């Protein structure tokens, strides 16, 4: 039996998700092309930035969520979890960049605005108001940590070996105390952000399905 087409509001939101995801990926790739043109084509450096990684991964999740919406199919549990994790990580991206390292980087200012302000705001607004996002159980909150912890580990290893870190506050020469303070602070911010995302999804609609 053929499923009925999703209603106009849901279809419009699904199209918007796919469009925003595609645009964000294009923006990140455009910024990488600029780096190549400037003679700095190392992909491990460019895509080593938490902003670039998180933006691409969350954009892919958003495209997948939008595709399920266009097909009028429920969002799978694993994708719902990735959706929430992406939103929480983007909150960290926005807060850390705008509070700790504003105006840094070689990308054009409009690229920074898109990745550090516009995209995080759109994703958080989406997960806060989406009626097709099942509620996430609090016991799944810890899933927000593996990806950022892996990123931090790789960055610290690189900083101690080849000397490259994406953000100055993670430089090894700042000392162990400074590194621990910033890492713990980022993880604490991530936990607060994730708690907010989980709470928004659970408060949004009493009709939301548990996941």
C-alpha positions as CSV (number, residue, x, y, z in Angstrom):
1,X,0.0,0.0,0.0
2,X,1.4,3.4,-0.9
3,X,1.8,5.8,2.0
4,X,-0.1,9.1,1.8
5,X,2.0,12.1,1.0
6,X,3.1,14.2,4.1
7,X,1.1,17.3,4.7
8,X,2.3,20.7,3.5
9,X,3.8,21.9,6.8
10,X,5.7,18.6,7.3
11,X,6.9,18.5,3.7
12,X,8.0,22.1,3.8
13,X,10.1,21.4,6.9
14,X,11.5,18.3,5.4
15,X,12.5,20.2,2.3
16,X,14.0,22.9,4.5
17,X,16.1,20.3,6.4
18,X,17.5,18.8,3.2
19,X,18.2,22.3,1.8
20,X,19.9,23.6,4.9
21,X,22.0,20.4,5.2
22,X,23.1,20.6,1.6
23,X,24.0,24.4,1.8
24,X,26.1,23.8,5.0
25,X,28.1,21.0,3.3
26,X,28.6,23.3,0.3
27,X,29.8,26.1,2.6
28,X,32.3,23.9,4.4
29,X,33.6,22.6,1.1
30,X,33.8,26.1,-0.3
31,X,35.9,27.1,2.7
32,X,38.2,24.1,2.1
33,X,38.6,25.1,-1.6
34,X,39.8,28.5,-0.3
35,X,42.3,26.8,1.9
36,X,43.6,24.8,-1.1
37,X,43.9,28.0,-3.2
38,X,45.9,29.5,-0.4
39,X,48.3,26.6,-0.4
40,X,47.1,24.9,2.8
41,X,45.3,21.8,1.5
42,X,46.0,19.4,4.4
43,X,42.6,17.8,4.9
44,X,43.6,16.5,8.4
45,X,44.1,20.1,9.5
46,X,41.0,21.6,7.9
47,X,38.6,18.8,8.9
48,X,40.3,18.5,12.3
49,X,38.4,21.6,13.4
50,X,35.4,20.6,15.5
51,X,33.3,23.1,13.7
52,X,33.9,21.6,10.3
53,X,33.5,18.0,11.4
54,X,30.3,18.7,13.4
55,X,28.8,20.9,10.7
56,X,29.2,18.2,8.0
57,X,28.1,15.3,10.2
58,X,25.0,17.2,11.5
59,X,24.2,18.4,8.0
60,X,24.2,14.8,6.8
61,X,21.9,13.8,9.7
62,X,19.6,16.7,8.8
63,X,19.5,15.6,5.2
64,X,18.6,12.0,6.3
65,X,15.9,13.3,8.7
66,X,14.5,15.4,5.9
67,X,14.5,12.5,3.5
68,X,12.5,10.4,6.0
69,X,10.0,13.3,6.3
70,X,9.6,13.5,2.5
71,X,8.8,9.8,2.5
72,X,6.4,10.2,5.4
73,X,8.3,7.7,7.4
74,X,9.2,7.9,11.1
75,X,12.7,8.9,12.0
76,X,14.7,5.8,13.2
77,X,15.8,5.8,16.8
78,X,19.5,5.9,16.0
79,X,19.0,8.9,13.7
80,X,17.0,10.7,16.3
81,X,19.9,10.2,18.8
82,X,22.4,11.5,16.2
83,X,20.1,14.5,15.5
84,X,20.1,15.4,19.2
85,X,23.9,14.9,19.6
86,X,24.5,17.1,16.6
87,X,22.3,19.9,18.1
88,X,24.2,19.7,21.4
89,X,27.6,19.8,19.7
90,X,26.5,22.8,17.6
91,X,25.6,24.6,20.8
92,X,29.1,24.0,22.0
93,X,30.5,25.2,18.6
94,X,28.5,28.4,18.9
95,X,29.4,29.2,22.5
96,X,33.1,28.3,22.3
97,X,33.7,30.2,19.1
98,X,31.8,33.3,20.0
99,X,33.0,33.4,23.6
100,X,36.6,32.1,23.4
101,X,37.9,32.5,19.8
102,X,35.7,35.1,18.0
103,X,37.0,36.3,14.6
104,X,39.8,33.7,14.4
105,X,40.4,31.5,11.4
106,X,41.1,32.2,7.7
107,X,37.6,31.7,6.4
108,X,35.5,34.7,5.2
109,X,33.4,36.3,7.9
110,X,30.2,35.1,6.3
111,X,31.3,31.5,6.5
112,X,32.0,31.8,10.2
113,X,28.6,33.4,10.7
114,X,26.9,30.6,8.9
115,X,28.7,27.8,10.7
116,X,28.9,29.4,14.2
117,X,25.6,31.2,14.4
118,X,23.1,30.5,11.7
119,X,23.4,26.7,11.5
120,X,23.4,26.1,15.3
121,X,20.4,28.3,15.7
122,X,18.4,26.6,12.9
123,X,19.2,23.1,14.2
124,X,18.3,23.8,17.8
125,X,15.1,25.6,16.7
126,X,14.3,22.5,14.6
127,X,14.8,19.9,17.3
128,X,12.9,22.1,19.8
129,X,9.8,22.4,17.6
130,X,9.8,19.2,15.5
131,X,6.8,17.0,16.2
132,X,8.4,14.1,14.3
133,X,11.3,13.8,16.7
134,X,10.6,11.1,19.3
135,X,11.4,11.8,22.9
136,X,14.8,10.5,24.0
137,X,15.2,8.6,27.2
138,X,17.5,10.3,29.8
139,X,19.5,7.1,30.0
140,X,20.8,7.8,26.5
141,X,22.2,11.2,27.4
142,X,25.7,9.7,27.8
143,X,25.8,9.0,24.1
144,X,26.7,12.7,23.6
145,X,30.2,12.1,24.9
146,X,32.0,9.5,22.6
147,X,32.4,11.7,19.5
148,X,33.7,14.8,21.3
149,X,35.9,12.7,23.5
150,X,37.4,11.0,20.4
151,X,38.0,14.4,18.8
152,X,39.7,15.8,21.9
153,X,41.9,12.7,22.2
154,X,43.0,12.9,18.6
155,X,43.7,16.7,18.9
156,X,45.7,16.2,22.1
157,X,47.8,13.4,20.5
158,X,48.4,15.6,17.5
159,X,49.4,18.5,19.7
160,X,51.9,16.4,21.5
161,X,53.4,14.9,18.3
162,X,53.2,17.2,15.3
163,X,52.3,20.3,17.2
164,X,49.0,21.0,15.4
165,X,45.9,22.0,17.3
166,X,42.8,23.7,15.9
167,X,42.3,26.1,18.8
168,X,45.0,27.9,20.9
169,X,43.5,27.0,24.2
170,X,44.5,23.4,23.5
171,X,48.2,24.1,22.9
172,X,50.3,21.7,25.0
173,X,52.7,24.5,26.1
174,X,49.8,26.1,28.0
175,X,50.3,23.3,30.6
176,X,48.4,20.3,31.9
177,X,46.3,22.4,34.3
178,X,45.1,24.7,31.5
179,X,44.4,21.8,29.2
180,X,42.4,19.9,31.9
181,X,40.4,23.1,32.7
182,X,39.4,23.7,29.1
183,X,38.6,20.1,28.4
184,X,36.5,19.7,31.5
185,X,34.8,23.0,30.8
186,X,34.0,22.0,27.2
187,X,32.6,18.6,28.4
188,X,30.5,20.3,31.1
189,X,29.1,22.8,28.5
190,X,28.3,19.8,26.3
191,X,26.4,18.1,29.1
192,X,24.4,21.2,29.8
193,X,23.7,21.6,26.1
194,X,22.6,18.0,25.7
195,X,20.4,18.2,28.8
196,X,18.7,21.2,27.2
197,X,18.2,19.5,23.9
198,X,16.8,16.4,25.6
199,X,14.5,18.5,27.8
200,X,13.2,20.5,24.8
201,X,12.3,17.4,22.9
202,X,10.5,15.9,25.9
203,X,8.7,19.1,26.8
204,X,7.8,19.9,23.2
205,X,4.8,17.6,22.8
206,X,3.1,15.2,25.1
207,X,2.3,13.2,22.0
208,X,5.9,12.5,21.1
209,X,6.9,8.9,21.0
210,X,9.5,7.6,23.4
211,X,12.7,6.4,21.8
